[in-house]
Amino acid sequence: LQKSDLSEEDRKICDTIKEDMKERQKKISEIQLSLPKRNGLLLRLILGQVNLTLLSEKESPTNERYYAFRETFNYYSLFQGFVQILQYYYQRGCLYRLKTLGETDKMVVTGEGFRSFMWRGLSFLLPFLFAIYIFQLYSAYTLFKIANSSDCHEWQFAALGSLFLALASGNIITTLGVINHKLRRTPSKVD
C-alpha cells in the first residue's frame, strides 16, 4: 500500500500514528537510561551481584533533611580531621620520647606504663577529644530530630543517629576509663 493510495484523512491518521510512535520511542529511551546497568568487572568482583546505581544530576538528593544535616556533618568531619592530627602528634611525641629515653628499642604503639611527661600532651589533647565527643552527641541529636519530624519517612536518619550515639557513648566511656586507670596508677618515672 502506497501513501499516494490513501485518502487525505487516512494520511493524517498515519502521520499522527508515526508522531505518536516517535514520542513513545523517546519515552522508552529515557526510561532505559534510568534503569540500572550491569556493573563492570571490578564492581562485580567487589560487590558480587549487588547492582550499584548512581543518581543523575536531576535525581540527586535535593532533600531538605539531607541539607539540614550536611553542614553539621561537614563541620564534624573537619574538626575530626584536626583532632586526628593532634592525636598523631601526641602519640608520635610520646613514642619518640620513650625511644630516646631508652625505654623501648622500637616504635611500639601499645606499650605498658604511663609516664608523667605524657600528661602534658594528654592534658592538651583531652579538651579536643571531649569536644569531638560532644560534636558526635550533637550529630546524633540532630539526626534523631530529623528522623522524628513528621515529613521524614527514611530509616537512614534514625540508623545513623543510633550509630553516632553509640560512637559518642563508646568514646566517652573508654576515654574516662583510661583516664581513671592512669590516675589510679602512680607514674613509674618522673621527667
MDAnalysis code that builds the backbone (N, CA, C; Angstrom):
import MDAnalysis as mda
import numpy as np

u = mda.Universe.empty(573, n_residues=191, atom_resindex=np.repeat(np.arange(191), 3), trajectory=True)
u.add_TopologyAttr("name", ["N", "CA", "C"] * 191)
u.add_TopologyAttr("resid", np.arange(1, 192))
u.add_TopologyAttr("resname", ["LEU", "GLN", "LYS", "SER", "ASP", "LEU", "SER", "GLU", "GLU", "ASP", "ARG", "LYS", "ILE", "CYS", "ASP", "THR", "ILE", "LYS", "GLU", "ASP", "MET", "LYS", "GLU", "ARG", "GLN", "LYS", "LYS", "ILE", "SER", "GLU", "ILE", "GLN", "LEU", "SER", "LEU", "PRO", "LYS", "ARG", "ASN", "GLY", "LEU", "LEU", "LEU", "ARG", "LEU", "ILE", "LEU", "GLY", "GLN", "VAL", "ASN", "LEU", "THR", "LEU", "LEU", "SER", "GLU", "LYS", "GLU", "SER", "PRO", "THR", "ASN", "GLU", "ARG", "TYR", "TYR", "ALA", "PHE", "ARG", "GLU", "THR", "PHE", "ASN", "TYR", "TYR", "SER", "LEU", "PHE", "GLN", "GLY", "PHE", "VAL", "GLN", "ILE", "LEU", "GLN", "TYR", "TYR", "TYR", "GLN", "ARG", "GLY", "CYS", "LEU", "TYR", "ARG", "LEU", "LYS", "THR", "LEU", "GLY", "GLU", "THR", "ASP", "LYS", "MET", "VAL", "VAL", "THR", "GLY", "GLU", "GLY", "PHE", "ARG", "SER", "PHE", "MET", "TRP", "ARG", "GLY", "LEU", "SER", "PHE", "LEU", "LEU", "PRO", "PHE", "LEU", "PHE", "ALA", "ILE", "TYR", "ILE", "PHE", "GLN", "LEU", "TYR", "SER", "ALA", "TYR", "THR", "LEU", "PHE", "LYS", "ILE", "ALA", "ASN", "SER", "SER", "ASP", "CYS", "HIS", "GLU", "TRP", "GLN", "PHE", "ALA", "ALA", "LEU", "GLY", "SER", "LEU", "PHE", "LEU", "ALA", "LEU", "ALA", "SER", "GLY", "ASN", "ILE", "ILE", "THR", "THR", "LEU", "GLY", "VAL", "ILE", "ASN", "HIS", "LYS", "LEU", "ARG", "ARG", "THR", "PRO", "SER", "LYS", "VAL", "ASP"])
u.atoms.positions = np.array([
    [0.844, -1.180, 0.000],
    [0.000, 0.000, 0.000],
    [0.889, 1.242, 0.000],
    [0.665, 2.105, -0.955],
    [1.438, 3.329, -1.104],
    [0.734, 4.471, -0.399],
    [1.528, 5.475, 0.004],
    [0.965, 6.636, 0.665],
    [0.023, 7.390, -0.274],
    [0.341, 7.350, -1.575],
    [-0.499, 8.037, -2.560],
    [-1.862, 7.362, -2.717],
    [-1.959, 6.072, -2.350],
    [-3.224, 5.357, -2.451],
    [-4.190, 5.709, -1.320],
    [-3.698, 6.374, -0.276],
    [-4.528, 6.689, 0.890],
    [-5.267, 8.012, 0.687],
    [-6.385, 8.103, 1.334],
    [-7.130, 9.362, 1.288],
    [-6.436, 10.367, 2.201],
    [-6.824, 11.633, 2.089],
    [-6.227, 12.697, 2.893],
    [-6.429, 12.433, 4.380],
    [-7.574, 11.968, 4.750],
    [-7.886, 11.675, 6.146],
    [-7.023, 10.520, 6.668],
    [-6.837, 9.482, 5.848],
    [-6.007, 8.343, 6.245],
    [-4.547, 8.752, 6.392],
    [-4.071, 9.677, 5.520],
    [-2.689, 10.157, 5.622],
    [-2.480, 10.916, 6.933],
    [-3.442, 11.709, 7.315],
    [-3.335, 12.450, 8.577],
    [-3.303, 11.482, 9.760],
    [-4.119, 10.441, 9.690],
    [-4.117, 9.437, 10.758],
    [-2.762, 8.734, 10.806],
    [-2.214, 8.385, 9.642],
    [-0.889, 7.732, 9.581],
    [0.189, 8.647, 10.147],
    [0.154, 9.932, 9.802],
    [1.148, 10.881, 10.316],
    [1.029, 11.027, 11.831],
    [-0.198, 11.048, 12.335],
    [-0.418, 11.134, 13.779],
    [0.127, 9.900, 14.484],
    [-0.111, 8.748, 13.898],
    [0.397, 7.488, 14.471],
    [1.921, 7.481, 14.466],
    [2.543, 7.936, 13.357],
    [4.008, 7.980, 13.278],
    [4.588, 8.919, 14.342],
    [3.966, 10.089, 14.527],
    [4.430, 11.027, 15.539],
    [4.290, 10.432, 16.944],
    [3.168, 9.755, 17.152],
    [2.939, 9.104, 18.440],
    [3.981, 8.016, 18.693],
    [4.333, 7.264, 17.658],
    [5.351, 6.206, 17.785],
    [6.712, 6.818, 18.099],
    [7.062, 7.939, 17.466],
    [8.341, 8.598, 17.738],
    [8.384, 9.097, 19.185],
    [7.276, 9.677, 19.642],
    [7.201, 10.186, 21.008],
    [7.345, 9.055, 22.021],
    [6.680, 7.947, 21.768],
    [6.790, 6.796, 22.672],
    [8.189, 6.198, 22.647],
    [8.828, 6.209, 21.491],
    [10.200, 5.705, 21.382],
    [11.152, 6.562, 22.227],
    [10.942, 7.887, 22.221],
    [11.760, 8.782, 23.054],
    [11.556, 8.474, 24.534],
    [10.284, 8.264, 24.936],
    [9.994, 7.955, 26.339],
    [10.633, 6.635, 26.758],
    [10.590, 5.645, 25.872],
    [11.225, 4.351, 26.167],
    [12.730, 4.525, 26.333],
    [13.333, 5.336, 25.466],
    [14.782, 5.592, 25.572],
    [15.120, 6.262, 26.897],
    [14.302, 7.240, 27.320],
    [14.539, 7.904, 28.599],
    [14.407, 6.928, 29.766],
    [13.435, 6.064, 29.706],
    [13.238, 5.069, 30.764],
    [14.423, 4.109, 30.808],
    [14.912, 3.686, 29.639],
    [16.042, 2.765, 29.598],
    [17.301, 3.405, 30.171],
    [17.457, 4.711, 29.990],
    [18.626, 5.391, 30.547],
    [18.598, 5.398, 32.074],
    [17.402, 5.413, 32.650],
    [17.315, 5.456, 34.110],
    [17.353, 4.075, 34.755],
    [17.256, 3.029, 33.957],
    [17.317, 1.676, 34.508],
    [18.739, 1.338, 34.923],
    [18.909, 0.525, 35.958],
    [20.269, 0.142, 36.373],
    [20.962, -0.655, 35.273],
    [22.234, -0.334, 35.110],
    [23.027, -1.042, 34.117],
    [23.881, -2.083, 34.821],
    [24.333, -3.040, 34.094],
    [25.182, -4.081, 34.654],
    [26.515, -3.469, 35.075],
    [26.963, -3.825, 36.286],
    [28.234, -3.317, 36.796],
    [29.388, -3.835, 35.954],
    [30.493, -3.088, 35.982],
    [31.705, -3.531, 35.318],
    [32.327, -4.696, 36.071],
    [33.377, -5.258, 35.516],
    [34.017, -6.445, 36.094],
    [34.524, -6.181, 37.509],
    [35.196, -5.055, 37.713],
    [35.759, -4.761, 39.028],
    [34.661, -4.643, 40.087],
    [33.584, -3.923, 39.774],
    [32.496, -3.795, 40.739],
    [31.815, -5.138, 40.993],
    [31.693, -5.970, 39.962],
    [31.084, -7.290, 40.173],
    [31.957, -8.140, 41.084],
    [33.292, -8.013, 40.948],
    [34.188, -8.775, 41.826],
    [34.067, -8.297, 43.269],
    [33.950, -6.987, 43.465],
    [33.896, -6.437, 44.806],
    [32.512, -6.603, 45.421],
    [31.477, -6.257, 44.675],
    [30.128, -6.227, 45.219],
    [29.337, -7.505, 45.000],
    [29.815, -8.392, 44.167],
    [29.052, -9.594, 43.855],
    [27.878, -9.248, 42.972],
    [26.716, -9.714, 43.316],
    [25.533, -9.485, 42.492],
    [24.757, -8.232, 42.885],
    [25.352, -7.367, 43.707],
    [24.682, -6.128, 44.092],
    [24.872, -5.113, 42.976],
    [23.781, -4.577, 42.451],
    [23.863, -3.561, 41.414],
    [24.038, -2.196, 42.048],
    [24.995, -1.441, 41.543],
    [25.272, -0.108, 42.040],
    [24.715, 0.890, 41.047],
    [23.801, 1.727, 41.494],
    [23.186, 2.723, 40.626],
    [23.453, 4.095, 41.203],
    [24.075, 4.939, 40.400],
    [24.330, 6.306, 40.818],
    [23.243, 7.192, 40.250],
    [22.795, 8.148, 41.062],
    [21.742, 9.041, 40.610],
    [22.289, 10.065, 39.636],
    [21.461, 10.457, 38.693],
    [21.864, 11.500, 37.764],
    [21.780, 12.848, 38.472],
    [22.264, 13.906, 37.798],
    [22.203, 15.238, 38.384],
    [20.769, 15.609, 38.739],
    [19.841, 15.250, 37.858],
    [18.438, 15.610, 38.060],
    [17.839, 14.870, 39.256],
    [18.285, 13.629, 39.500],
    [17.707, 12.807, 40.547],
    [18.476, 12.866, 41.865],
    [19.605, 13.606, 41.918],
    [20.422, 13.634, 43.124],
    [19.611, 14.185, 44.299],
    [20.003, 13.811, 45.566],
    [19.186, 14.156, 46.725],
    [19.053, 15.639, 46.953],
    [17.911, 16.217, 46.550],
    [17.610, 17.626, 46.789],
    [16.725, 17.708, 48.019],
    [16.935, 16.816, 48.915],
    [16.131, 16.615, 50.103],
    [16.503, 17.657, 51.157],
    [15.521, 18.343, 51.711],
    [15.771, 19.336, 52.757],
    [16.406, 18.707, 53.982],
    [16.002, 17.503, 54.319],
    [16.548, 16.837, 55.501],
    [18.032, 16.535, 55.314],
    [18.389, 16.160, 54.104],
    [19.808, 15.908, 53.816],
    [20.623, 17.185, 54.014],
    [20.125, 18.283, 53.482],
    [20.853, 19.544, 53.599],
    [20.852, 20.071, 55.032],
    [19.857, 19.706, 55.821],
    [19.829, 20.117, 57.224],
    [20.982, 19.487, 57.996],
    [21.382, 18.291, 57.632],
    [22.465, 17.608, 58.351],
    [23.818, 17.771, 57.663],
    [23.814, 18.073, 56.382],
    [25.066, 18.126, 55.626],
    [26.059, 19.115, 56.213],
    [25.609, 20.307, 56.558],
    [26.515, 21.317, 57.099],
    [27.099, 20.869, 58.438],
    [26.257, 20.303, 59.301],
    [26.731, 19.788, 60.585],
    [27.786, 18.708, 60.369],
    [27.527, 17.810, 59.435],
    [28.472, 16.722, 59.191],
    [29.776, 17.241, 58.589],
    [29.704, 18.228, 57.723],
    [30.933, 18.794, 57.157],
    [31.799, 19.430, 58.237],
    [31.185, 20.175, 59.167],
    [31.949, 20.749, 60.275],
    [32.515, 19.654, 61.170],
    [31.729, 18.619, 61.412],
    [32.205, 17.494, 62.214],
    [33.421, 16.847, 61.548],
    [33.345, 16.630, 60.248],
    [34.451, 15.986, 59.523],
    [35.725, 16.816, 59.588],
    [35.598, 18.122, 59.419],
    [36.772, 18.988, 59.501],
    [37.393, 18.953, 60.897],
    [36.558, 19.064, 61.910],
    [37.061, 19.061, 63.280],
    [37.657, 17.704, 63.640],
    [37.024, 16.625, 63.181],
    [37.547, 15.277, 63.435],
    [38.932, 15.114, 62.811],
    [39.107, 15.621, 61.604],
    [40.421, 15.566, 60.957],
    [41.467, 16.321, 61.762],
    [41.102, 17.483, 62.276],
    [42.013, 18.279, 63.097],
    [42.402, 17.520, 64.364],
    [41.431, 16.911, 65.030],
    [41.693, 16.155, 66.258],
    [42.578, 14.939, 65.954],
    [42.374, 14.301, 64.825],
    [43.224, 13.159, 64.465],
    [44.665, 13.600, 64.241],
    [44.861, 14.778, 63.676],
    [46.220, 15.301, 63.511],
    [46.847, 15.550, 64.888],
    [46.076, 16.130, 65.817],
    [46.588, 16.344, 67.184],
    [46.942, 15.020, 67.846],
    [46.097, 14.008, 67.678],
    [46.378, 12.689, 68.257],
    [47.662, 12.102, 67.669],
    [47.836, 12.279, 66.381],
    [49.045, 11.776, 65.724],
    [50.285, 12.415, 66.336],
    [50.287, 13.740, 66.485],
    [51.456, 14.411, 67.039],
    [51.684, 14.028, 68.502],
    [50.613, 13.858, 69.268],
    [50.757, 13.428, 70.661],
    [51.402, 12.042, 70.728],
    [50.856, 11.111, 69.949],
    [51.376, 9.748, 70.008],
    [52.803, 9.678, 69.468],
    [53.091, 10.385, 68.411],
    [54.445, 10.387, 67.853],
    [55.436, 10.945, 68.873],
    [55.034, 12.037, 69.546],
    [55.916, 12.623, 70.554],
    [56.196, 11.666, 71.697],
    [55.158, 10.981, 72.162],
    [55.344, 10.011, 73.249],
    [56.254, 8.869, 72.819],
    [56.037, 8.360, 71.618],
    [56.859, 7.241, 71.154],
    [58.319, 7.645, 70.979],
    [58.567, 8.839, 70.424],
    [59.944, 9.289, 70.257],
    [60.621, 9.526, 71.600],
    [59.883, 10.070, 72.559],
    [60.475, 10.308, 73.865],
    [60.824, 8.982, 74.550],
    [59.939, 7.986, 74.465],
    [60.237, 6.678, 75.046],
    [61.459, 6.057, 74.376],
    [61.558, 6.188, 73.072],
    [62.709, 5.636, 72.354],
    [63.978, 6.370, 72.761],
    [63.884, 7.695, 72.889],
    [65.045, 8.490, 73.274],
    [65.496, 8.160, 74.689],
    [64.560, 7.917, 75.585],
    [64.906, 7.576, 76.968],
    [65.422, 6.149, 77.105],
    [65.376, 5.406, 76.013],
    [65.877, 4.039, 76.030],
    [64.928, 3.055, 76.671],
    [63.672, 3.418, 76.821],
    [62.719, 2.532, 77.467],
    [62.112, 1.529, 76.489],
    [62.341, 1.733, 75.240],
    [61.903, 0.775, 74.230],
    [62.905, 0.810, 73.101],
    [63.118, -0.328, 72.475],
    [64.091, -0.365, 71.390],
    [63.443, -0.207, 70.022],
    [62.123, -0.176, 69.991],
    [61.431, 0.019, 68.726],
    [60.216, 0.893, 68.969],
    [59.638, 1.345, 67.898],
    [58.476, 2.236, 67.986],
    [57.216, 1.388, 68.161],
    [56.897, 1.059, 69.397],
    [55.711, 0.265, 69.675],
    [54.531, 1.191, 69.943],
    [53.416, 0.890, 69.369],
    [52.239, 1.731, 69.547],
    [51.586, 1.449, 70.886],
    [51.522, 0.192, 71.253],
    [50.902, -0.168, 72.525],
    [51.990, -0.603, 73.483],
    [52.306, 0.274, 74.392],
    [53.321, -0.053, 75.375],
    [52.733, 0.032, 76.766],
    [53.283, -0.721, 77.677],
    [52.801, -0.696, 79.058],
    [53.400, 0.504, 79.770],
    [52.657, 1.012, 80.691],
    [53.166, 2.107, 81.514],
    [52.768, 3.461, 80.965],
    [52.665, 4.384, 81.891],
    [52.309, 5.753, 81.538],
    [53.260, 6.654, 82.296],
    [53.982, 7.472, 81.584],
    [54.993, 8.318, 82.199],
    [54.406, 9.705, 82.444],
    [55.019, 10.407, 83.395],
    [54.499, 11.728, 83.761],
    [54.577, 12.716, 82.600],
    [55.579, 12.574, 81.731],
    [55.685, 13.507, 80.603],
    [54.512, 13.360, 79.633],
    [53.834, 12.231, 79.691],
    [52.689, 12.012, 78.798],
    [51.477, 12.835, 79.200],
    [51.406, 13.218, 80.491],
    [50.255, 14.004, 80.955],
    [50.187, 15.358, 80.280],
    [51.357, 15.959, 80.011],
    [51.372, 17.278, 79.399],
    [50.658, 17.253, 78.045],
    [51.017, 16.315, 77.202],
    [50.379, 16.212, 75.888],
    [48.931, 15.765, 75.988],
    [48.681, 14.823, 76.904],
    [47.328, 14.318, 77.049],
    [46.390, 15.380, 77.611],
    [46.870, 16.178, 78.563],
    [46.023, 17.240, 79.115],
    [45.713, 18.294, 78.059],
    [46.596, 18.484, 77.080],
    [46.297, 19.380, 75.960],
    [45.291, 18.745, 75.012],
    [45.393, 17.447, 74.815],
    [44.561, 16.741, 73.844],
    [43.140, 16.456, 74.352],
    [42.981, 16.229, 75.648],
    [41.678, 15.832, 76.194],
    [40.530, 16.801, 75.895],
    [40.705, 18.117, 76.010],
    [39.585, 19.002, 75.674],
    [39.122, 18.852, 74.221],
    [40.068, 18.638, 73.324],
    [39.702, 18.443, 71.920],
    [38.963, 17.115, 71.731],
    [39.418, 16.090, 72.441],
    [38.733, 14.795, 72.352],
    [37.296, 14.899, 72.857],
    [37.117, 15.553, 74.010],
    [35.762, 15.672, 74.533],
    [34.907, 16.600, 73.674],
    [35.526, 17.574, 73.038],
    [34.767, 18.435, 72.114],
    [34.250, 17.614, 70.937],
    [35.064, 16.706, 70.418],
    [34.596, 15.890, 69.289],
    [33.531, 14.907, 69.758],
    [33.627, 14.432, 70.996],
    [32.589, 13.539, 71.516],
    [31.259, 14.286, 71.665],
    [31.348, 15.543, 72.114],
    [30.132, 16.362, 72.212],
    [29.566, 16.616, 70.817],
    [30.447, 16.819, 69.847],
    [30.002, 17.001, 68.463],
    [29.302, 15.739, 67.957],
    [29.812, 14.571, 68.338],
    [29.161, 13.316, 67.952],
    [27.778, 13.202, 68.586],
    [27.662, 13.598, 69.850],
    [26.348, 13.587, 70.509],
    [25.393, 14.574, 69.841],
    [25.910, 15.741, 69.471],
    [25.077, 16.733, 68.790],
    [24.620, 16.206, 67.429],
    [25.508, 15.520, 66.723],
    [25.138, 14.935, 65.431],
    [24.038, 13.892, 65.614],
    [24.158, 13.074, 66.665],
    [23.113, 12.085, 66.948],
    [21.793, 12.777, 67.248],
    [21.845, 13.836, 68.058],
    [20.635, 14.592, 68.389],
    [19.997, 15.173, 67.121],
    [20.823, 15.771, 66.248],
    [20.315, 16.358, 65.004],
    [19.664, 15.290, 64.132],
    [20.303, 14.145, 64.018],
    [19.743, 13.072, 63.187],
    [18.437, 12.524, 63.772],
    [18.379, 12.353, 65.085],
    [17.130, 11.884, 65.706],
    [16.020, 12.911, 65.541],
    [16.384, 14.186, 65.638],
    [15.397, 15.252, 65.457],
    [14.838, 15.222, 64.027],
    [15.707, 15.023, 63.048],
    [15.256, 14.919, 61.658],
    [14.403, 13.669, 61.474],
    [14.843, 12.550, 62.060],
    [14.112, 11.284, 61.907],
    [12.719, 11.350, 62.528],
    [12.566, 12.134, 63.593],
    [11.273, 12.229, 64.266],
    [10.357, 13.296, 63.686],
    [10.839, 14.034, 62.683],
    [9.961, 15.036, 62.068],
    [8.846, 14.330, 61.297],
    [7.727, 15.004, 61.166],
    [6.540, 14.377, 60.566],
    [6.713, 14.059, 59.083],
    [7.565, 14.792, 58.395],
    [7.720, 14.557, 56.954],
    [8.866, 13.615, 56.602],
    [9.533, 13.053, 57.600],
    [10.657, 12.142, 57.344],
    [10.161, 10.699, 57.319],
    [10.392, 10.033, 56.209],
    [9.983, 8.637, 56.071],
    [11.185, 7.717, 55.831],
    [12.397, 8.283, 55.851],
    [13.603, 7.492, 55.613],
    [14.114, 6.910, 56.929],
    [14.524, 5.668, 56.897],
    [15.037, 4.990, 58.089],
    [16.505, 5.321, 58.331],
    [17.191, 5.849, 57.311],
    [18.626, 6.074, 57.421],
    [18.982, 7.111, 58.490],
    [18.120, 8.111, 58.691],
    [18.422, 9.141, 59.684],
    [18.443, 8.560, 61.095],
    [17.478, 7.717, 61.416],
    [17.447, 7.093, 62.741],
    [18.621, 6.128, 62.913],
    [18.938, 5.386, 61.860],
    [20.054, 4.433, 61.945],
    [21.377, 5.164, 62.138],
    [21.582, 6.219, 61.381],
    [22.827, 6.980, 61.509],
    [22.892, 7.694, 62.858],
    [21.747, 8.176, 63.338],
    [21.712, 8.778, 64.670],
    [22.096, 7.775, 65.742],
    [21.619, 6.538, 65.603],
    [21.983, 5.481, 66.559],
    [23.476, 5.194, 66.510],
    [24.054, 5.186, 65.313],
    [25.496, 4.947, 65.184],
    [26.307, 6.070, 65.828],
    [25.897, 7.316, 65.600],
    [26.601, 8.439, 66.223],
    [26.474, 8.389, 67.743],
    [25.299, 8.013, 68.248],
    [25.110, 7.901, 69.691],
    [25.991, 6.795, 70.270],
    [26.048, 5.651, 69.598],
    [26.902, 4.551, 70.059],
    [28.373, 4.953, 69.998],
    [28.770, 5.649, 68.937],
    [30.148, 6.099, 68.787],
    [30.532, 7.050, 69.916],
    [29.692, 8.044, 70.162],
    [29.989, 9.019, 71.217],
    [30.019, 8.356, 72.593],
    [29.038, 7.508, 72.869],
    [28.981, 6.835, 74.173],
    [30.210, 5.959, 74.387],
    [30.559, 5.181, 73.387],
    [31.732, 4.317, 73.487],
    [33.014, 5.106, 73.683],
    [33.153, 6.202, 72.938],
    [34.354, 7.028, 73.074],
    [34.451, 7.659, 74.465],
    [33.340, 8.189, 74.955],
    [33.347, 8.840, 76.269],
    [33.654, 7.831, 77.368],
    [32.994, 6.681, 77.343],
    [33.211, 5.649, 78.371],
    [34.650, 5.148, 78.334],
    [35.165, 4.893, 77.148],
    [36.538, 4.389, 77.025],
    [37.557, 5.418, 77.493],
    [37.392, 6.666, 77.078],
    [38.344, 7.708, 77.472],
    [38.310, 7.936, 78.975],
    [37.125, 8.012, 79.554],
    [37.044, 8.183, 81.011],
    [37.641, 6.986, 81.750],
    [37.438, 5.784, 81.215],
    [38.025, 4.596, 81.833],
    [39.543, 4.613, 81.782],
    [40.095, 5.039, 80.658],
    [41.556, 5.106, 80.522],
    [42.125, 6.160, 81.466],
    [41.479, 7.320, 81.530],
    [41.962, 8.380, 82.424],
    [41.898, 7.917, 83.881],
    [40.805, 7.284, 84.254],
    [40.661, 6.765, 85.616],
    [41.758, 5.746, 85.917],
    [42.021, 4.864, 84.976],
    [43.055, 3.846, 85.169],
    [44.428, 4.484, 85.325],
    [44.709, 5.500, 84.524],
    [46.022, 6.146, 84.587],
    [46.163, 6.992, 85.855],
    [45.066, 7.566, 86.336],
    [45.129, 8.355, 87.566],
    [45.344, 7.475, 88.790],
    [44.787, 6.281, 88.785],
    [44.934, 5.366, 89.923],
    [46.337, 4.811, 90.024],
    [47.015, 4.707, 88.905],
    [48.374, 4.161, 88.919],
    [49.361, 5.301, 89.180],
    [50.335, 5.031, 89.944],
    [51.390, 6.000, 90.211],
    [52.312, 6.036, 89.013],
    [52.670, 7.216, 88.517],
    [53.596, 7.259, 87.390],
    [54.898, 6.555, 87.751],
    [55.371, 5.717, 86.820],
    [56.535, 4.914, 87.126],
    [57.826, 5.723, 87.080],
    [57.861, 6.783, 86.306],
    [59.058, 7.621, 86.251],
    [58.632, 9.064, 86.138],
    [59.438, 9.939, 86.702],
    [59.181, 11.365, 86.630],
    [60.235, 11.976, 85.743],
    [59.800, 12.949, 84.873],
    [60.820, 13.525, 83.974],
    [61.508, 14.715, 84.583],
])
